[in-house]
Structures are given as structure tokens and as C-alpha cells.
Amino acid sequence: MTELNKKRHLTAGAWLEARQLLWRHRYRLLLGLVMMLTSRGAGLVLPAMSRYVIDEVIPNGRGDQLLLLAGVGLVATIVQASTGFALSQVLGVAAQRAITEMRKSVMAHVSRLPIRYFDSTKTGILISRVMTDAEGIRNLVGTGVAQLVGGVLTAAVSLAVLFYLNWQLTTVTLTILVVFGACMSVAFSKLRPIFRERGKINADVTGRLGETLGGIRIVKAYAVEKREQLVFAKGAHRLFRNVALAVTGVSAVSSVATLVMGSIGALMILLGGQALIAGSWTTGALVQYILFTGLVIAPVVQMSSIGTQITEAFAGLDRIREIRSMMTEDEEDKSRQPLTSVSGEIRLDHVSFEYELGVPVLRDVSLLAAAGTTTALVGSSGSGKST
């Protein structure tokens, strides 16, 4: 399988893993979506009444309506705040439960992998696969997806209002947002492999560091400090370069988002100001347009953050799916014949063995392991595998 086909296979596997994850937590996600829609709907109340307050209530001196409108706005704000807090509790718990279940599942699978995998893989890498890779899924079953969906729906409603107020200005604004969305799509497609590679590099560096520190503790005359320092330095620099690429990509997305906000603000000053001068708009209409434009821009800008988090989650699912696709010892043993009897004594006479061709694990080993005794096979650093 080529590298390109392998990446495509893992990407498809990550999507399958994500769909299964979302389906298992569908009820909590559905409840969270309802709360999100309620919160977003309440957030539309104040912008919607702004035009009426500025153009009708204040100029006509209707002070008796101010108290009523302020009360409606306060109730909407309380609803928005309370549903936002409840949303974090409902989906936050779901996310942590999903992370726990994923870690248990990956640990159960890893513990049943063949010995040759443990012989060729550092302990720190396995720890990273179990603990770190699962951490990103909190963005899928947590508030990330709900915020994304809620933001899109809020933006859609706000766009409808904006088209009603001024379709020419809204068309230009929407064009800018579409271009920004296309740029984000390209950026996230570039960032995802970088996040995936970061997890791999971090696991390699951590694994090697763990074995080095463990070897220093076990072997009293440890004599490979310079070599291990060089290996760690190379790994640390690889990690730095990866993080620098990711920071550059995320910063570019944020900078483009800032540019979009500034461009839309300049357009509103120019075209909105002209409409106000021409008398086709009132002051309340301009304020209302600005507020609803903010409700459109905010979710789009938020997507730059949420999109990065979801991209990181898919990178972790890629790695989890990869390790889950490995065949366990239980599955391999189905094709093997069981031993009829065991005497309890093991004798090796000039035995050589290798998992991979050209990479010997045992070289001409002779020993007698009597029943009831323990025999350790120790590597050159003193902290090798034992059995």
C-alpha cells in the first residue's frame, strides 16, 4: 500500500470512527443541540429589538416601554447564560466519558497485540496512543460540534435578516465570507497532517526519553549519555519544527479572520453611511444591521478555532484507527495448533530468532530455564525487554 493510499485509508477510518462515536452519544448531543439552539435564539432578542428602541421608543418618548423591553432583554440574557452553562455540563460530561471509554478500548487492544509489536515500539509511544490520542475526541462529542452547528444556524438566520435590510451590502459581505470559508478549508486540509505528525513525534521523543531515564535508574554504570542527549535534541527539534508549522498555519487563519472582520466593518461604514445619508436607512436600521452582522461574523471566526480542534481530533482518531487495525495475538492464535502438553522446563540450544528479516532478536542463545525459575533477557542498556 502506497503512502498516499495509506493516508486515504486512515482518513476514511477516522471518519468511520467519528460517526460511530457520534452515534453512541447521539442522545446527549441532541439534547446539547437543543440547548444550543435555545441559547442562540435568546441571543437574537436584543439585536432584533434594537431598531425599534432607537427609531420608535426613544424619539417618541415612550419611557413606559423601556422597562418592558429591558425586562425582555434581561430574561433573554438569563436564558442564554443558563443554557450555555447547562450545555457545558451535559456535553462536557459526555466528552470525558467518551475519552475514558476510548482509552479503555485502546488499552484493551494494545495489551493483546503480539510481542513483536512491543519489542519494536517504545513504551512512551504506547502510552501516548492510549492517553493522548483519545484526548482530542472531546471536540467531537463535547461542545465543539454543538457550537459549530449552533453558529451555522445563527449565521443563517442573521443572513436572512441582513438580506431583508440591505441585500446589496449583504451580498458583498457573503462573498467575502465564502472566500474566507474556502481559505479555511484549504488551511485545515494542510493542518491535519501536521497535527497527526506532531502526535507521532511527541510519542517518539517521550518514549525514548522514558527508556533513557529508566535505564539510568536501573543500570549503575550508564555510559550512553552523550548519544541519548543527541537523540533527544534531534527529536526535540523535529517537534519544534512541527509545532512552528502548526502555529504558523493557525496564526494565518486567525489573521485572515481579522482581515475579514476589518473588511466587512469598512464596507458597513462606507455603504451603511451612504444609505444613512441618503435617508434610505434610519439610525436604528444601521445599528441593527451592525449587530446582526456581528452574529454572522462571530461564528465564522469561531470556526477557525473549532475547526482546528476538530482537525486535531481527527488526527488522533487516525492514529487510534491505525493501531486498532493491527491483528491481536488472540486473532493470530486462531490459525495455530495448541500444545498437547507442557513439561514446565525450557531448553534452548544455539537458538537464533528474528521478528523481521535481517533484524535478529536472539543470536545463538543456549540456556536452561527450569520450572519455577525466572530468566531475564536484558538488552545492552540494561533496561531491555524481559520475559
N, C-alpha and C positions, 0 to 999 in steps of 0.2 A: 504493500500500500504506500503510495507516494505521500510526501508531507502534506501536499495540498488536499488530497483525498482524506487523509487522517484528520486534518483540521475541520473539514466539512462534516465528517462523521461525528466528531466530538461536538460540533456545534448543534447538529441535529439531536444528538443525545442530550445535550444541555436543555434544548427546547422541550424534549420529552420529559426530562426530569422536572423542569419548571411547571409543565402542565399537570403532572401528577401531584406535585406539591400544592399547587393552587386548588386542585380538585379536593384534596384531603382536607383543606382548611376553607372550603367554599362557604360554609355557613357563617363563620366568623368574618370572612372577607365581605360577604353580602351584608351582614349587619354593619360592618365598618363603612361600607359604601353608602348605606342609608344615612348613617350619621354624617358622613362627609357631605352628602347632598343637602342634608338639613343645615349643616354649618355654612355651606356655600350659599344656600338660598337666603339664610338670615343675613349673610354679608352683603346681599344685594339691596337690602331695605334702605339703608342710609343714602347710597348713591341715587337710588330711584326717587327719593323724596326731596333731593337737594334742589332740583329745578323749581318745584312747587314752592319750597320755602323762600327761595331767593326772588322769584318772579311774582308770586302771589301773596304770600303771607306777610313778608316784611314790608314791601311797598304799600300795601293796603292797611297796614297797622293792625293786623289780626293777631293781637297778642294772646287771645284766648286759645288759639290753635297751636301756639308754640309749645305749650305744656303738653298737649296731647301728642304732637309729633315727636317731641323729645322723649316722652314715655315709650312710644312705639320703637324709636331708635334704641333706647336703653334695653328694652325687652329683647329686641333682635340681637343686640350685642351679647346679652347674657346667654341667649340660646346658642349663639356662635361659640362663645367661650366654653360653655358646659359640654356641648357636643364634641368640641375639639379635645377636651380633656378625656372624655369617655372614649373617644376614638383611640387615643394613645394607649389607654388601659386595655381595651379589647384586642387591638391588633398587636400591641406590644407584647402581651402575654402569649398570643398565638405565635408570634415570631420566635420568642425564646423557647417555646415548646417545640416548634419545628426544628430549631437548631439542635436542641437536646436529642430529639428522635433521629435526626440525621447523623449526629456524632455517634450515637449508639449503633446505628445501622452500619456506618463505615467501619467502626471499630470491630464489630462482629465479622464483617467481611475480611478486613485486613488480618485479623487473628487466624483466619483459616486459609490464608494464602500459602503456597508452597515455601519450603525452607530456602530454596534458591533465590526467592524474591527478597527475603530478609538478609541473605548473605550478600546481595549486591546493592542493597538500599540502606542508607544511613537511618539511624533511629530518629533523628530530628526531622527527616523528611516525612516519616510515617506519622510522627506527632503532628506535624503541620497539616497533613492530609486529614487527620481526624479532627483536630481542634480549629484550625484557622480557616480551611476551605469552606467549612459549613457556616462560618460566621456571616458570610455575605448574604445568605438567603433571608435574613431579617428584612432586607429591602424588597423582597418579593411578597412575603406573607405579612409584612409589617405595614407601616403607614405609607411606604414609598409608592406602591401601586395605587392605593386608595387616593393619595394626594395627586397622583398623576391623572387618574380618571376624573376626580373632582375638579382639578384645574382645567382639564379639557372641556368639561361640561360648562363650567363657569365662563370660560373664554367664548364658547359657542353662544351662550345666552347674551353675553355682553356684546359680541359682534353683531347679533341681530338688532340690539338696541342702537348700536353705533350706525349701522346701515340705515336705520329709521331716522336718525338725527341728521346724518350727512353722509350719503353714500359715496360721494367723490373722495372725500378725505379718508373714509374707511377703506376704500379700495386700494389707495396708495399704502395705507398702514398695513393692510392684509398682505399686500405684495412683499413688503419688507419682511414681515413675519414669516412668510412662506420661504423666502430666500434664507432667512436665519434658520428655519427648521431643516432645510436641505443641508446647510453647513454643519448643523449639529449631528445629523445622520451620518455624514461622512466622517466627522470627528470621532463619534462613538465607535464606528467600524474600525478606526485606526487605534483607538484607545484599548479596546477589548483584548487584543493580543498582548499589549503591553502589560495590562493588569494580570493576565494569565502567566506571562513570563516572570512577573515580579514574585508571584507566589512560589514558582519553581525555584527561582534564585534564592529567595529568602529561606526556603526549606533546605536547599543545599548548604548554604552558609551556616544556618543554625545547626543542621545535622553534623557537619564536620566540626564545628566548634564544640558541640556537646561531646563528641567522641574524643576530641583532643583534651578537654578539661577532665573527662573521665579517665583518660589514660594517664594524665599527670597524677591523679589521685591514687590510681592502682599501682602503677609502675614507679618504684622508688628512684630508679636511675633513668629518668626520661631524657632522651638526647636528641629530640627532633623539634626543638622549639623554633629554630630559625625557619625550617621548612614549613611548619604549620603556620607561623606568622605570615609567611609569604602567601600561602594558600588562602588564608583568611583575608589578607589585604586584597588579593585579586577578586575574591568573591564579594567583598565589601564594595569595591569599585564597580563591579558589574551591577550590583544592586543600586548603587548611586546613579549610574547612567540610566538605568531603567526608571527610577523614580524621577530623575530630571526630565526624561521624555514625557512621563505622565503629567508632571507638574506643568510642563510647557503646553501640553495639549489642553488640560483643564483650564489653564490661565487664558489660552487663546479663545476657548469657548466663552469664558466669562467676559473677556474683553469685547468679543463680538456682541454679546448680550448688552453690555453697556453702550456700545455704539448704536445698537438698535433702539434702545431707550432714548438716547440723545437725539437720534434722527427723528423719531416719532414726536418727541417734545418740540423740536424745531418746526416740524410740519404743523403741529397744532397752534404754535404761536403765529406762524405765517398765515395759514388758511383760516384758522379759527378767528384770528384777529381781524382778517379781512371780512369774514362773514359778520362779525360783531359790528364793525364799522359800517358795513353796507346795510345793516338793520335786519338781515335775514336770520340772525341769531340774537337771542337775548343773553344777558349775563348768566342767568340760570342754566340756559341750554349749553353754554360754553363750559361751565363748571361741571354739569352733568356729563358732558362728553369726556372731559378730562378724567373724571372719576371712573367711568366705565372703561376708558382706555387703559387705566391702571389695572383694572380687573382682567383685561386681556393680556397685558404685558407681563404681569406678575407670574401667572402660571407658565408662560413661555420661558421666562428667565429661570423659574424654579426647575424647569425641565433640565437645564444644564447641570444642576446639582443632582436631581433624582436620576437622570439618565446615566450619569457617571456611576452612581451607587448601584443601579440595576446592571450596568455593564460589568461592574466588579463581581456582582452576584453570579452572573452567567459564567464569568471566568472561573469562579470557584466550582460551579456545577460541572463545567467542562472537566476539571481535574477529578472531581468526585466520580463522574460517569466513567472516566478513563480507568480508575482503579477498580470500580465495580464490574467492569467488563473483563477483568482478569479471572481466570479459572481458579477456583479454590482447590485445596487438597481433597476435600470431600468429593468434588466433581471428578477430579482426576482418578481417585481411587475406585470409581465405579467400573473402570475398564481394567482393573488389576485383579489378580487372583490372590485370595487371602492365604496367609501362612497356616499350615496344618498344625504345627506345634512349635513351641519356643522353649529352648533349654535354659535360658537365662544367662548364658555366657556368650561373649562376643570375642572372636579372634580375627585379627587382621594380619595377613601375611603378604607383605610387599604390595599394598593396595594403593592405586592412584585413581583419582576421580576428578571430574570437571563437569560443572553445570553447562558451561558454554565452551564450545570447541576452541582449544588453544588457551584457555584460562583455567589451569589446574587449581583445584582446591586442596586436594591431598596428593602428596608426592611420595610414593614408595614408603607407605606407613605400615609398620608392624607393631602390633600391641595385643595384649590380652586384657579384656575387661571382664573380670569375674563377677558373678552375680552378687548384688549387694554393694558394689563399689561404684564410685563416680569418677569418670575420666574426663578431663577438660582438654580441649584443643584450643591453644592460645596463639593469637597472631603475633606478629613481630613487635607491635607496640605494647603488648601485654594486655590489651583490652579487646581482643578479638572475640568472635563468637565461641560459645562453649556448649557442650552437649553431654 
